[in-house]
Every structure is written in structure tokens, then in C-alpha cells.
Amino acid sequence: GVIPPIFASSILLIPGTITGFAGTNAAGGWLQTFGTLMAHGQPLYMLSYAAMIVFFAFFYTAIVFNPTDTAENLKKQGGFIPGIRPGERTASYIAYVLTRINVLGAIYLVVVCLLPEFLISTTGVPFYFGGTSLLIVVSVTMDTVSQLQGHLLAHRYAGLIKKRALLVNRRCG
């Protein structure tokens, strides 16, 4: 979930970097005007950021996930989707579902990434976490909680196994 915003924000840093290197008199000032329009919190910046997040969400998914390969692997392993014929129909169904999920995911990413930008630009609230930072913090926190739950569960089962072994040894011995 963090790859599309990272790519989008990296590309949106390019105009500001070029403007900073070029100076104030470069190209009759149009470069400075463009750099000002593409600054954080500006409407053109937010619109470009949202469009790039959506684009990279679909682009990255298209590179990482191939519905045809997934359908073929499912067919080779004897699996199927109920009501859908194996092969090409399964691939098109997976692509259809993937597109729907991707639309919702892209909208979610746009909202999460633009909310801090909107808060900073309109209210002046000094919010130091950007959307990408929030996504990383939330995903790391969720992963940490999941790992803790796994360790606690494994510890509980290890305790149950030890208790069971003690009971068996007492009965047999």
C-alpha cells in the first residue's frame, strides 16, 4: 500500500528541485510559477498527487500480480472458483475482481495521503506525518501486533504441550 504514494511523491518532488536549481530568473519566470503551483498544499499539487497515486496503484498491481498466471496455477493444482470455468474465464474473473479491489484501494490511498496535505494547507495545523508516513506507521503497528499475537499463541500452545506431557508421564510412570 505504500509503493504508489512513494512513487507519486518522488515524482512530484522533481518540479520543486528543478525550480530550486534554476533560480528565480530562469526561463522568464514560468518555471518559478510552475514550481509555486506544484508546491505542497496547492490544488494542482493535490490533484497531481491523487492522479499519480491512482495510476501507480494500478501500474504496480499490473506488474506484481498476473491474473492469467494465477488462473493457470489454480487450474494446475486442481482448484477452481465456483461457477467459473477454469482457464481463461477464471483469469478474466480474477482480473475483474482485482480491478474492483484496486479501485477501492486507490481511493483509500488517496484519502489517507491527501488528508494530511489538506489539513496542513487549509487549517494550518502543524501535522508532521504525511500520508505515506501514516501508512507505514499503521502497517508496522499492525504487523507488530500480529507477531505478538502469534508469539503469545505459540507460547500458550507450548505450555499446553508441556502440561500434557507431564500428565501423560504421571499416568504412565
GUSENU-897668 format. One record per residue (C-alpha): residue in three letters; x, y, z. Coordinates in steps of 0.2 Angstrom, whole numbers, plus 5000, padded with zeros to 4 digits. Layout:
BEGIN
ALAXYZ...
REM end
This chain:
BEGIN
GLY500050005000VAL501550125002ILE502350104985PRO501050214975PRO501250364986ILE503050344987PHE503250344968ALA502050494967SER502850594980SER504550564972ILE504050624955LEU503150774962LEU504750824971ILE505550854953PRO504751024949GLY505251094966THR507051034964ILE507251094946THR506551264951GLY507751274966PHE509251244955ALA508651354941GLY508451514952THR507151654950ASN507651724933ALA507651554923ALA506551544908GLY505651714910GLY504951664927TRP503751524920LEU504751394929GLN504651484945THR502751504943PHE502551314939GLY503651274954THR502451384965LEU500951294958MET501651124962ALA502151164980HIS501451064994GLY499651114998GLN499251194981PRO497751124972LEU498751074957TYR499950984968MET498550884977LEU497650844960SER499350784953TYR499750684968ALA497950604968ALA498150554950MET499850484952ILE499350384967VAL497950304957PHE499050274942PHE500450194952ALA499150084961PHE498550014945PHE500350014937TYR501149924952THR499749794954ALA499849754935ILE501749724937VAL501649624953PHE500049524950ASN499649424934PRO497849354934THR498249234919ASP499749154929THR498649144945ALA497249064935GLU498448934927ASN499248894944LEU497448874951LYS497048754937LYS498648654939GLN498348624957GLY496548574954GLY495748724961PHE494348824954ILE493148964958PRO491448904960GLY490348954945ILE491849004934ARG492648884921PRO494548854924GLY495748944912GLU495349104903ARG493649134911THR494549124928ALA495849244923SER494649374917TYR493549354933ILE495149374944ALA495649524933TYR493849594936VAL493949574955LEU495649644955THR495149794946ARG493749824959ILE494849794974ASN496149914966VAL494950054964LEU494450044982GLY496250034987ALA496750184976ILE495350284984TYR495850235001LEU497750284997VAL497150454990VAL496150495005VAL497450445018CYS498850535008LEU497850695005LEU497050715022PRO498650775030GLU499050885015PHE497350965016LEU497450985035ILE499151075033SER498551185019THR496851245024THR496951245043GLY498751275046VAL498851135058PRO500651085060PHE500350905056TYR502150825054PHE501650655047GLY501250645029GLY500050515021THR501550395017SER502150405035LEU500450365042LEU500350215031ILE502050155036VAL501650185055VAL500050095054SER500649945044VAL502149925056THR501049935071MET499849805064ASP501249695059THR502049705077VAL500349665085SER500149515073GLN501849455078LEU501549475096GLN499849385095GLY500749245086HIS502149235099LEU500849235113LEU499849095104ALA501448995102HIS501949015120ARG500148965126TYR500248805115ALA502048765121GLY501348775139LEU499948665134ILE501048535126LYS502148535142LYS500648515153ARG500048375143ALA501748285143LEU501848305162LEU500048225163VAL500548085152ASN502148045161ARG501248045178ARG499947925172CYS501247815163GLY502547825177
REM end
